[in-house]
Amino acid sequence: MTASVRDRPDPHALRDYALLADGERGALVGPRGEIVWMCAPAWDDDAVFAALIGGDGWYSVTPEGPFVWGGYYEPGTLIWRSRWIRTDGIVECREALARPGDPHRAVVLRRILAVDGEARLKVRLRVAAGFGTAPLREVRRDEHGRWTGRAGDLYVRFSGAPDARPGDGGLCTTVTVEAGAHHDLVLEVSDLPPAAPETAETWWRATETGWAGCVPDLAGTPGRRDARHAYAVMAGLTSSTGGTVAAATTSLPERAEQGRNYDYRYVWIRDQSLIGQSAAAVGGQRLLDDSLRFVTARLLEHGPHLSPAYTTTGRAVPGRRALNLPGYPGGYDVVGNRVGRQFQLDVFGEALLLLAAGARHDRLDTDGRQAVLTAADAIAARHREPDAGIWELHDDRWTHSRLMCAAGLRAIAAVAPRADSGRAAGWEALADAIVADTAAECLHPTGRWQRSPGDDGVDAALLLPALRGALPADDPRTIATLHAVRTDLAHDHYAYRFRHDQRPLQDAEGAFLLCGFALAMAEHQQHDDVEAMRWFERNRAACGPPGLYAEEFDVAQRQLRGNLPQAFVHALMLEAAARLGQGRH
């Protein structure tokens, strides 16, 4: 029986999905071997597998009969092994997006391995471009048993299933693999006519080579396996342009039916800076260089009008639109993002922090040095303007934004060449002035930082300026702010961003994992290594079996909330591991 839209795979909890990624696009694969999300050819293009949000399009390789699911990543890679234990044997499916990624062609590799006993698996392929609106058509099989077709403007080629049955916009077959043997499936989706076909073995060798040596060893780092995996996730989300998308998905709910569903398939300058700084902390020069390249190019192109986010190719983020799909349960069907119309002051400070990290590692070129001047000049010109802030809310004179600019200025002044000592002194003076002005407006009577002149609330983001050097660790304002965040925004070593209203914290939103790792670093900065490790381990465990972090963690239900995987959480987890590791010696 051929697959139909009625046979669309049912959604699973987000914690159960694994990520395949090659830098140019990503795919989510579920516990029944169903790939239910992939955009092609690029991250921000329309999905060809949209079943995750209720659209057409998926690609499943599922054992027949009852089984129990498991899986794991091969170390230092995003090569995933789905593993199914049956009553009469064990079968695995080794899966990856071929690396290095081709900007024009997605290659999905799936190798079925009969580990114990004979294996029979159902294979269903439904490529449907345009978020499911343009199903596979013009399906033909050549003399070598390869299938070709079109989906919208895309070209499709599928190898390894010569006996598949076409129909109803897809292909369906059953694959039998003898005990100890394996069987390869190769799917190619491209916006260009197919090139000469490669063998599955050639693709696999290239992918293994592409991942080899990509991830630092991180010996002696606490949570080493997870820290290395965090680096691999960020590498998989990083395009050949150097841009790292904030997440692979769109429209996954942070809170059921609350309208908080966003498209994160773009590059946020703040997130990119955090990623580069985390890579610098562990000696990961490739990710550091990528971050520097992308942020530098945007600064030189747009100067003081730097946007908070871009596509991976540096284009403007498109506005929001709905797709007329059911959405993931509790979510909607929104693509695009309003961020392009915002001003976020703190991105200039974050960019300077990244550029300073590059300078410390001798990675700044002429363009990078020019980008330093551009960012510093932008802060000088715009630091008094209201902005949307780190949480992208209404415009205000957010304390965090201004203090992060001070941190960036101090960081770049500290690494300035001797010939630039005059400029460095000016940057330090501007940082002092920004901190003093902010203190005059935003210092709470208790001695801690408050969110803005008109908002006296506590905000976990206000831990970050002291971590980045805007003011010393032993400054009374630093210590008071840490105490307030710990007291007002934390419970059981989970942290929340800020209080939305009078409801209990967990009723308003999930624990924010970025804030949890920031608290781990803040406690470490105060020399309380035991408490730092408690925060680190608690938040490190807030993932599913594949070890991926979303933006939020629903503590009561132990579920991931929001788009998956969230790059900045992996960045802060990696940086926290590096800092805590340094504290051991």
Stockholm file with secondary structure:
# STOCKHOLM 1.0

chainA/1-585         MTASVRDRPDPHALRDYALLADGERGALVGPRGEIVWMCAPAWDDDAVFAALIGGDGWYSVTPEGPFVWGGYYEPGTLIWRSRWIRTDGIVECREALARPGDPHRAVVLRRILAVDGEARLKVRLRVAAGFGTAPLREVRRDEHGRWTGRAGDLYVRFSGAPDARPGDGGLCTTVTVEAGAHHDLVLEVSDLPPAAPETAETWWRATETGWAGCVPDLAGTPGRRDARHAYAVMAGLTSSTGGTVAAATTSLPERAEQGRNYDYRYVWIRDQSLIGQSAAAVGGQRLLDDSLRFVTARLLEHGPHLSPAYTTTGRAVPGRRALNLPGYPGGYDVVGNRVGRQFQLDVFGEALLLLAAGARHDRLDTDGRQAVLTAADAIAARHREPDAGIWELHDDRWTHSRLMCAAGLRAIAAVAPRADSGRAAGWEALADAIVADTAAECLHPTGRWQRSPGDDGVDAALLLPALRGALPADDPRTIATLHAVRTDLAHDHYAYRFRHDQRPLQDAEGAFLLCGFALAMAEHQQHDDVEAMRWFERNRAACGPPGLYAEEFDVAQRQLRGNLPQAFVHALMLEAAARLGQGRH
#=GR chainA/1-585 SS CCCCGGGCCCCCCGGGCEEEECSSCEEEECTTSEEEEEESSSTTSCEEECGGGTCSCEEEEEESSCEEEEEEECTTSCCEEEEEEETTEEEEEEEEECSSCBTTEEEEEEEEEEEESCEEEEEEEECEHHHHTEECEEEEECTTSCEEEEETTEEEEEESCTTCEEETTEEEEEEEECTTCEEEEEEEEESSCCCSCCCHHHHHHHHHHHHTTTSCCCTTCTTHHHHHHHHHHHHHTBCTTSCBCSCSCBCCCSSTTSSCCCBCCSEEHHHHHHHHHHHHHHTCHHHHHHHHHHHHHHHHHHGGGCCSEECTTSCBCCCCEECSCCCSTTCCCEESCGGGGCCCTHHHHHHHHHHHHHHHTTCCCHHHHHHHHHHHHHHHHHTTSCBCTTTTCSCBCCHHHHHHHHHHHHHHHHTCCGGGHHHHHHHHHHHHHHHHHHHHHHBCTTSSBCSBTTBCCCCGGGGHHHHTTSSCTTSHHHHHHHHHHHHHSEETTEECSCCCSSSCHHHHSCEEHHHHHHHHHHHHHTTCHHHHHHHHHHHHTCSCTTCCCCSEEETTTTEEESSSSCHHHHHHHHHHHHHHHHTTC
#=GC SS_cons         CCCCGGGCCCCCCGGGCEEEECSSCEEEECTTSEEEEEESSSTTSCEEECGGGTCSCEEEEEESSCEEEEEEECTTSCCEEEEEEETTEEEEEEEEECSSCBTTEEEEEEEEEEEESCEEEEEEEECEHHHHTEECEEEEECTTSCEEEEETTEEEEEESCTTCEEETTEEEEEEEECTTCEEEEEEEEESSCCCSCCCHHHHHHHHHHHHTTTSCCCTTCTTHHHHHHHHHHHHHTBCTTSCBCSCSCBCCCSSTTSSCCCBCCSEEHHHHHHHHHHHHHHTCHHHHHHHHHHHHHHHHHHGGGCCSEECTTSCBCCCCEECSCCCSTTCCCEESCGGGGCCCTHHHHHHHHHHHHHHHTTCCCHHHHHHHHHHHHHHHHHTTSCBCTTTTCSCBCCHHHHHHHHHHHHHHHHTCCGGGHHHHHHHHHHHHHHHHHHHHHHBCTTSSBCSBTTBCCCCGGGGHHHHTTSSCTTSHHHHHHHHHHHHHSEETTEECSCCCSSSCHHHHSCEEHHHHHHHHHHHHHTTCHHHHHHHHHHHHTCSCTTCCCCSEEETTTTEEESSSSCHHHHHHHHHHHHHHHHTTC
//
